Each structure stands twice: as C-alpha cells, then as structure tokens.
C-alpha cells in the first residue's frame, strides 16, 4: 500500500478516535486498520453497564460497538479501493452508512477489556458486507458476533 493510502487510513483512524463524539463517549480506541479489517478496543466503565449487579455490558453498547467497527471496516475498504486522497476523507465519509445490521448475543458481556473486530466479506460498487465480533480479554471470550451491510455508493442528494 502506498504512502498516500497510508495517510488516508491514518486520517480515518484519527476521525474515528477523536472526531466522533459517540466513539469518545464509548471510550473506543482504534487498533489495527487495513483495507480488509479493523479493530476497536475499550474498557468497561460504569456508564456502559446494563446489568449493574453483575457488571455486564449493556446490549445497546455491544450493538453500537459492532456497528461502529463494521462502519470503520467498510469505510477503510471503500477509501482504499477508490484511492481516496487524505484531504477528501471527511467528505467521502458523509456518504457511507449502515444499511443492515445483525447482532447475535452469544455470552453475557462480562470482562474488563473488550476488542471488536471487523472483516470485509465482500466489497461491491455500492455496498460492503462486514463480519464483526466482540470479545473480552478471556481466552473464551466471544461475547457477540454480527454482520453488517454498509452503503458506500454515491451520496444521496
């Protein structure tokens, strides 16, 4: 991957880590980011707990994090495929959005540190399909999996 595309991905990383207030509210940190996949990490905080008696993540947090890593993954795939210049990343992101999201809750949201990953399954001219997973720090910690379809085609007028 060329230097220009690495700058584009770095700009995307900065936007997802620093510019999006909801991502900051969730405490998301961008880990790996390539044209094929992405990872987000975050720590359990009191504000993210849905079951306070058992200190478990809220299901809405789980869904939101999976959607966010799916959107990040789809965005990276689109930007790299189109060779979007670094200076046009924000404008390009305005035309990307979630079309469909499926979340399967597999285990309670226990843990202290969580990692959400997204992997591109298919990229088309207008849609990207992404597989997502949310795990905790435990070896057997798959909490939820998901699949999302993201619109990357021309922005709607």
Buried (B, 14 or more C-beta within 10 A) or exposed (E): EEEEBEBBBBBBBEBBBEEBEEBEEBBBBBBEBBBBBBBBBBEBEEEBBBEEEEBBBBBEBBBBBBBBBBBBBBBBBBBBBEEBBBEEBEEBBEEBEBBEBEBEBEBBBBBEEBBBBBBBEEBEEEBBBBBBBBBBEEEEBEBBBBBBBBBBEEEEE
